[in-house]
Every structure is written in C-alpha cells, then in structure tokens.
Amino acid sequence: MRLRRLVPGPDTLTASEAMAGLGLGDLAPPERPYLVLNMVATLDGKVALGGRTAGIGGPADRELFHHLRTQADAVMAGAGTLRAERYGRIVRDPALREKRAREGLETDPIGCVVSASLDGLADLPLLALPEQRVAVLTGASGELPARGARVEYVRAGLAEGDGREVDLRVALGRLRAEWGVRSVLCEGGPTLNAGLLRAGLVDELFLSLAPKLAGGADALTIVAGEQLPEAPELELVWLLERHGELFLRLRLGGRERGGRDES
Ligand SMILES: NC(=O)c1ccc[n+]([C@@H]2O[C@H](COP(=O)([O-])OP(=O)(O)OC[C@H]3O[C@@H](n4cnc5c(N)ncnc54)[C@H](OP(=O)(O)O)[C@@H]3O)[C@@H](O)[C@H]2O)c1
C-alpha cells in the first residue's frame, strides 16, 4: 500500500517507510521524554463512533498507527481509552517488534496507563501478558490485581483536589529519570490530551483525517474539556494522502507566537 506525500514535495511511500527512523528519543529535552500524540478524527473532528475509534480510519490509518508504535520507548493512554479499546499486547506483529529492535528500541514498548480511579482496568488484556512492562501513572494509592504483566506504579498525585489526579509533568519526568524513557507515543484520549496540552508536554501531533462526517453536538473531539488558555500553533511537518484520507504530522509551537500574520 503506497501513500501520496503531498508535503513536503510530491513522492509516494509506504506506511513502514513513513514511520521509520523518526529518532523521537533524540529530540527529548533532558527533563522529560519527547511526547507525540496520535489521533484519528472524522472531517467534523469527532474521534469516536458509538464510543469506539474503530470505523473512523481506513486501512492506511491502521498501518500508520501500528508502524508509529515502532518509534517510541513507551505507548501511553488514558484509562477511558483503555477501557473502551481493551488494549492487549501493544506490538503484536513480530515483524514490527523486529523493526523496533532495528531502531534501537526494546522489542515491546512500555505500556503507560494514566488513571485517577484505577476503576474498570483490572481485566485489561494488557495486564495479563508476561512480556509486557506496564507503568501505571496515578495519584491513587491502590493497586491493580497482579495478572502476569510486570506492573509498576508511578505515583504522582497533584497536590490540589483529592490527590488522585496525576501531575503529568512530574510523572513524565520520573519516566525519564527512573525508567529511562526518552520518547512517548500517547494514543489519547481527549481528556488525557487536554491535560498534556495544558501542561505544555506535547511536542507533536500525528492526526489522521478520515473523509467521513459523524455529527453529534456532544461527540468527543481530539481535545476534551475547557478551551485551552492559548490556542497552540502547530507547524505542518508532512501531509500524506490515500483514498481521500489525510495524514498530518504537526509540530507544536512551530511558529512564533504573537499577532496574526496577515501577509
Ligand atoms: N479517535 C481516536 O484517535 C481516539 C483515541 C483515543 C480515544 N478515543 C476515544 O475517546 C473516548 C475516551 O475518551 P476519554 O476522554 O474518556 O479518554 P481518556 O483521556 O483516555 O480517559 C480519561 C480518563 O483517563 C484518566 N486520566 C486522564 N488524565 C488524567 C490525569 N491527569 N490524572 C489521572 N487520570 C487521568 C482518568 O481515568 P479514571 O477515570 O480511571 O480516573 C480519566 O477519566 C473513547 O470513546 C475512545 O474510543 C479516540
């Protein structure tokens, strides 16, 4: 399957070629991992159909999604996404685990679970896999039942509130300092994305736009909750296309902040 590269310059490439050698860890600042978000949305910006992501993206999105998982030390998701999508082994295809090894990464990424409540996660398939290392980022004091995966806790509660919400900057700093994590791929969802953006912890956004419309005034978009205090600007790094589906790679804070450029 080949994708058309529209920006920069015309070319065609495979999903495997697009998601190779990104060197995300090399881009990390010293105090935390480099963090990229990956989301898929309809053209009206909705990220779930009937509560699930499945059905939005096409085959090229799925290929890019799996190949992007070969590029980061850790793959992170909020508990809402994990409960909805029932995460199992993060890199299931042995060929993609080999690709990770060729990229100088562990064959299986660390799975990072972000949860304040720890509710509804006990039977997550991810937690039953001996080959899977899992970091649970939480402010809660409880534990998930041991079911086979190597599960450890990064307890970093926010000082305000009931202390169960995670201070994401502190937690990511500890993943870097104590776990050696230099790159994180965050697969959402909208609530976690909002927290990461508010804390200024997002470096890039990989966004697939499926040529579909979902409607629904209350349907989730890629960022939940209140309006962000400043509308972060993003710089387009690449734009790929296949069968009308668009795949954008964007870098946060790429342009100087300030007045609107009318030129
Ligand atoms: N289209 C896409 O690309 C895409 C990607 C991901 C998800 N989705 C969809 O999005 C929906 C889920 O949305 P969502 O907003 O609920 O997802 P979410 O952000 O994955 O989950 C929200 C939950 O994550 C935990 N969480 C997030 N930030 C936290 C923090 N700073 N501290 C502690 N816990 C934190 C909390 O878990 P607890 O409730 O356990 O405390 C919170 O309730 C699903 O329908 C899913 O299919 C779509």
The ligand as a Gaussian input file, in Angstrom:
#p B3LYP/6-31G(d) Opt

LIG

0 1
 N      -10.047000       8.634000      17.556000
 C       -9.001000       8.487000      18.319000
 O       -7.872000       8.631000      17.860000
 C       -9.191000       8.133000      19.776000
 C       -8.077000       7.948000      20.574000
 C       -8.276000       7.650000      21.924000
 C       -9.554000       7.554000      22.432000
 N      -10.602000       7.746000      21.619000
 C      -11.975000       7.645000      22.154000
 O      -12.105000       8.564000      23.206000
 C      -13.059000       8.055000      24.155000
 C      -12.482000       8.136000      25.555000
 O      -12.330000       9.492000      25.889000
 P      -11.729000       9.939000      27.284000
 O      -11.525000      11.403000      27.248000
 O      -12.512000       9.343000      28.393000
 O      -10.337000       9.211000      27.211000
 P       -9.023000       9.232000      28.113000
 O       -8.391000      10.565000      28.139000
 O       -8.242000       8.089000      27.602000
 O       -9.533000       8.805000      29.534000
 C       -9.922000       9.692000      30.526000
 C       -9.530000       9.059000      31.825000
 O       -8.096000       8.930000      31.859000
 C       -7.636000       9.184000      33.155000
 N       -6.878000      10.431000      33.146000
 C       -6.689000      11.310000      32.139000
 N       -5.884000      12.306000      32.547000
 C       -5.572000      12.047000      33.832000
 C       -4.769000      12.686000      34.804000
 N       -4.092000      13.843000      34.549000
 N       -4.687000      12.124000      36.037000
 C       -5.328000      10.976000      36.333000
 N       -6.095000      10.317000      35.439000
 C       -6.209000      10.850000      34.214000
 C       -8.869000       9.273000      34.031000
 O       -9.104000       7.920000      34.379000
 P      -10.019000       7.376000      35.572000
 O      -11.411000       7.607000      35.107000
 O       -9.655000       5.924000      35.670000
 O       -9.649000       8.113000      36.779000
 C       -9.901000       9.832000      33.065000
 O      -11.214000       9.592000      33.453000
 C      -13.371000       6.647000      23.735000
 O      -14.599000       6.654000      23.051000
 C      -12.253000       6.306000      22.773000
 O      -12.658000       5.364000      21.814000
 C      -10.461000       8.050000      20.296000

